[in-house]
């Protein structure tokens, strides 16, 4: 069973993604902020992280930097409601795999996850 970590400061988004991904038979953990995400990441070791870009405290970019210091291979999908080119370029430099704009389409997200998990590599 594939493991996915959902990191978002918005409880509603976390719960929506948790329930949706559980229905799709993924093992899912959630984190409300960057610090919590790092703790969960080390123990849970997900294949994919859905990471909110803008969070209070440690931003998604800062969280991504720390995740990359631990593991450079984990697939990270950055979720954002903002079109901030500077942050997007930073995220790309840190090796994110994809962007998802909020509000996102759950069908598109599910398809993207299937593609990632079924690709050889």
N, C-alpha and C positions, 0 to 999 in steps of 0.2 A: 504494500500500500504506500503510495507516494505521500510525502510529508510537505505541507505548506504552512508557512508562518504568515499571518496577517497582522500588519502593524499600521494602526491608524488611531489617532486621538479621538475620532468620532465613534462613539459606542454603537450607534445605529449601523454604520458601515461595517464595523467589525462583526457585529452579530449577523448582518445580512450575508456577508462573505462566509462566515463560519458555517451557517446553516446551509447555504448553497453548496459549499465545497464538501460538507459532510454528506449531503444527499448524493453527491457524485463519487462517494466512497474514498475521499482523501482523508488522511489523518491531518487534523488542523489544530494549530495552537494560535493564540491571539496575544497581542501586546498593545498596550495603550500609548506607549511612548518609546523613545529610543533606548533608554536604559533598561527597561523591561525587555525589549526586543533582544538586546545583547545577552541578557541572562537566559532567556528562552532559547535563543539560537545555539548557545554552547551545549545545552542539555538535549535539545530536540533534534538538532542537525537536519534542518529541512532541505529539500531539493530546490524549492522555490520560495522566495519571499515576496509578498505583495507589500510594498513599502510606501507609505504616504510621504510626500515630499515636505509639506509644511506642517510641522508639529511644534507645540510649545516645548521649551527646554531644548533638548537635543533634536535638531532638525533631521529630516530624512537624509540629507547629504552627509551630515556628521555621523549619523548612524551607519550609513553605507560605508563611509571611510573606515570605521571601526570593524565592520563586518569583513571588509576586504583585507584588513590587517590579520584577521583570523583565518579567512578562507577566500581565496580569489576566484573560486569556481562556481559557487552557488548562484543560481539564476535569480536575478532580482528584477522585478517588474515595478517600476516607479509609478505611483498613482498621484495625479495632481489635478487640481481645479484651476491652476494658474499657468499661464503661458510665459514663464520667466525664462528667457533664452539663456541667460547666464547660469541659472541652476540646472537647466537641461544639459548644457554643455559640460558642466562639472559632473553630473551624473553619468553622462556618456563616457567621460574620461575615467570614471571609476568602474566602468564595465557593466552598466545596467544592460539588460537584454531588451527590454521594451518599455514603452510608456503606455499608460492607460489614462485617458482624460476623464475626469469626473464631471458630470455623472456618467458612469460607464454602462455599457450594455452587457448584461450578464451572459447572454448567449455568445457574444464575441469573446468575453473573458474565458468562458468554458472552452471554447474552440482553441484559443491561444494556449491554454494550459495543456490541452490534449496534444497539440502540435509539439510543444516543448518536451513533454514527457515521452512522446513516441518517437522523437528524433534520435537518430544514432549519435552517440557521442559520449 
